[in-house]
Amino acid sequence: MARRPRIELAGTYHLINRGVAQMHIFKEPSDYEYFEELMCFYAKSFGITIHNYCLMDNHYHLLIEIQSPNLSKFMRQVNMNYSIYFNKKYKRVGHLWQGRFKSWYVTDEAYLYTLMCYIEQNPLKANMVKNIEEYPYSSYHYFLNYKEIPECLKNSWITQNYHDDKAAIEAFLTNPVDSTQLQELRRASSLVEAPNIDCKPKEEDLKKLFKNIADIKERNNQILKAIKKGYSQHRIAKVLGISQPAVHGVVKRGSK
């Protein structure tokens, strides 16, 4: 039976892929580095934003944002080219990956924030390091060294909101993650019907909402209206030229 095509909606996704039979897919530093090169190259090619990532020895986590239905194409290029490289280098044949990558559509800001912490804390949870900053194959060490950040992370949520504020980044990403909470958020996310990609709210209409606003109070009311219309906090912040945490604060106060 042929595989059913994935329904790919514009938005943010948590992606996981594992080595077949739990085998190690990264054996040397050069393997991790090559995968990072592929990931960044194809992210640029497909216009994809990488928010954060963590490469473990037998699997990886990516948190990415797409604007068009090209998620599977991106993953196919990264996984296929890495498989070719790995099999040639280690003189092996056969599948490298356990199967199709797993993906979860992120529909909630709380889920997004929890995921960013969860992904970066993977090496810590696996007892591979004592501190997150000791692990070299995740986005965390780039966030702490702003001048060295690669092109593919320059539009990430952390970079856009915290820039080179090392203390704020550490405080945010080292916040302990409750695995039970993550599972609950994931279940809630999977139960929410995602919007049709063809019906995605237009940015021109979003800009009209904030045209000629008189004061902060009116701006905040318009932010709440924009949320109800389906606009993400990230897009609202971008149009207004303010930080996403500022928008999140307005939404949080407005929900009380």
BALOGU-470364 format. One line per 5 residues: number of its first residue (from 0); their letters; for each residue x, y, z of C-alpha. Coordinates in steps of 0.05 Angstrom, whole numbers, plus 5000, padded with zeros to 4 digits. Each point is the difference from the previous one (the first is absolute). Layout:
BEGIN
NUM> A> X/Y/Z; ...
***
This chain:
BEGIN
0> MARRP> 5000/5000/5000; 5027/5069/4981; 5016/5048/5055; 4949/5054/5013; 5029/5069/4986
5> RIELA> 5009/5045/5060; 4955/5060/5008; 5048/5058/5008; 4975/5065/5029; 5039/5064/5006
10> GTYHL> 5025/5007/5071; 5048/4969/5051; 5017/4926/5007; 5038/4957/5049; 5036/4946/4960
15> INRGV> 5034/4936/5024; 5037/4947/4961; 5037/4939/5026; 5052/4952/4975; 4976/4931/4979
20> AQMHI> 5001/4950/5058; 5022/5058/5045; 5069/5000/4967; 5045/5060/5007; 4991/5047/4941
25> FKEPS> 5057/5046/5023; 5067/4967/5017; 5050/5056/4994; 5000/5076/5007; 5004/5006/4924
30> DYEYF> 4933/4962/4994; 4964/5050/5043; 5032/5058/4963; 4981/4972/4932; 4927/4991/5022
35> EELMC> 4999/5072/5025; 5027/5023/4932; 4946/4962/4963; 4946/5025/5047; 5020/5073/4992
40> FYAKS> 5011/4994/4924; 4931/4971/4987; 4966/5046/5050; 5025/5058/4959; 4981/4966/4934
45> FGITI> 4928/4988/5023; 4991/5065/5038; 4993/4964/5067; 5014/5030/5068; 5036/4956/5050
50> HNYCL> 4981/5020/5071; 5045/4950/5036; 5027/4930/4994; 5038/4945/5037; 5039/4943/4968
55> MDNHY> 5005/4939/5046; 5041/4938/4984; 4941/4958/4974; 4947/5053/4984; 4988/5074/4990
60> HLLIE> 4950/5054/5017; 4983/5060/4956; 4952/5057/5013; 4987/5034/4934; 4950/5048/4968
65> IQSPN> 4976/4995/4928; 4961/5050/4958; 4981/4952/4944; 4987/4924/4996; 5072/4979/4991
70> LSKFM> 5015/4966/5066; 5005/4930/4970; 5045/5025/4943; 5047/5032/5050; 5003/4938/5044
75> RQVNM> 5009/4954/4939; 5061/5040/4977; 5032/5003/5068; 4988/4927/5018; 5016/4972/4931
80> NYSIY> 5065/5038/4992; 5023/4984/5070; 4985/4926/4989; 5042/5000/4937; 5057/5034/5037
85> FNKKY> 4995/4953/5060; 4995/4935/4961; 5058/5019/4955; 5044/5022/5059; 4987/4938/5042
90> KRVGH> 4995/4951/4942; 4930/4976/5016; 4936/4987/4960; 4927/5004/5016; 4955/5049/5035
95> LWQGR> 5029/5048/5050; 4934/5027/5027; 4949/4962/5041; 4944/5024/4956; 4966/5064/4980
100> FKSWY> 5015/5058/5046; 4949/5017/5054; 4970/5069/5001; 4955/5040/5047; 4966/5064/4979
105> VTDEA> 5009/5054/5053; 4935/5037/5010; 5011/5030/5069; 5051/5051/5026; 5008/4961/5066
110> YLYTL> 5016/4938/4959; 5051/5039/4960; 5037/5027/5061; 5000/4932/5034; 5027/4967/4937
115> MCYIE> 5058/5048/4993; 5022/4983/5071; 4987/4926/4992; 5042/4994/4936; 5060/5036/5029
120> QNPLK> 4997/4960/5064; 5002/4932/4965; 5075/4987/5014; 4988/5018/5073; 4941/4952/5007
125> ANMVK> 5042/4945/4968; 5056/5012/5051; 5049/5016/4944; 5021/5067/5032; 4992/5035/5067
130> NIEEY> 4983/5067/4969; 4965/5015/4933; 5056/5046/4977; 5049/4941/5001; 4964/4966/4942
135> PYSSY> 5029/5023/4933; 4948/4973/4952; 4939/5042/5013; 4979/5071/4986; 5011/5020/5073
140> HYFLN> 5074/5015/4995; 4988/5043/4939; 4947/5041/5037; 5052/5014/5055; 5052/5021/4948
145> YKEIP> 4960/5049/4958; 5058/5020/4955; 5009/4928/4977; 4926/4985/4987; 4989/4967/4931
150> ECLKN> 4955/5031/4948; 4946/4947/5010; 4990/5021/5073; 4999/5076/4990; 4924/5001/4994
155> SWITQ> 4988/4951/5057; 4952/5020/5055; 5057/5004/5051; 5045/5043/4956; 4943/5047/4980
160> NYHDD> 4976/5010/5071; 5064/4997/5042; 5056/5017/4950; 5065/4996/5041; 4969/5003/5069
165> KAAIE> 5036/4939/5027; 4969/5004/5070; 4929/5003/4973; 5013/4942/4952; 5029/4957/5055
170> AFLTN> 4942/5016/5047; 4949/4982/4946; 5029/4936/4971; 5023/4970/5066; 4930/5006/5030
175> PVDST> 4983/4928/5023; 4952/4964/4954; 4946/4955/5028; 4995/4941/4952; 4927/4989/5021
180> QLQEL> 4984/5072/4982; 5034/4990/4932; 4957/4939/4985; 4937/5036/5020; 5017/5059/4956
185> RRASS> 5016/4952/4942; 4933/4964/5007; 4964/5066/5003; 5037/5024/4938; 4983/4937/4961
190> LVEAP> 4926/5007/5016; 4996/5071/4974; 4979/5005/4927; 5055/5039/4964; 4979/5055/4952
195> NIDCK> 5001/4985/4925; 5064/5027/4970; 4961/5034/4944; 4959/5037/5052; 5060/5027/5038
200> PKEED> 4986/5072/5022; 5034/5051/4955; 5053/5046/5027; 4969/5060/4963; 4937/4991/5041
205> LKKLF> 5041/4995/5064; 5034/5066/4985; 4932/5033/4989; 4980/4980/5071; 5055/5043/5028
210> KNIAD> 4994/5059/4952; 4989/5067/5035; 4997/4972/5071; 4998/5057/5050; 5031/4970/5063
215> IKERN> 5026/4938/5035; 4930/4981/5025; 4972/4999/4929; 5061/4962/4975; 4990/4947/5053
220> NQILK> 4926/4993/4982; 5021/4990/4927; 5051/4948/5021; 4944/4959/5032; 4957/5008/4938
225> AIKKG> 5058/4976/4956; 5009/4938/5044; 4926/4983/4992; 5007/5007/4925; 5054/4946/5000
230> YSQHR> 5064/5041/4997; 5059/4972/5039; 5034/5041/5054; 5064/4996/4959; 4968/5034/4939
235> IAKVL> 4966/5053/5043; 5066/5017/5034; 5035/5005/4933; 4948/5048/4971; 5000/5044/5062
240> GISQP> 5075/4999/5008; 4997/4976/5072; 5024/4936/5034; 4958/4937/5001; 5002/4997/5077
245> AVHGV> 4967/5070/4999; 4944/4974/4957; 4994/4937/5043; 4993/5045/5061; 4941/5037/4968
250> VKRGS> 4966/4935/4982; 5011/4971/5070; 4971/5062/5034; 4942/5001/4951; 4981/4928/5015
255> K> 4990/5014/5075
***
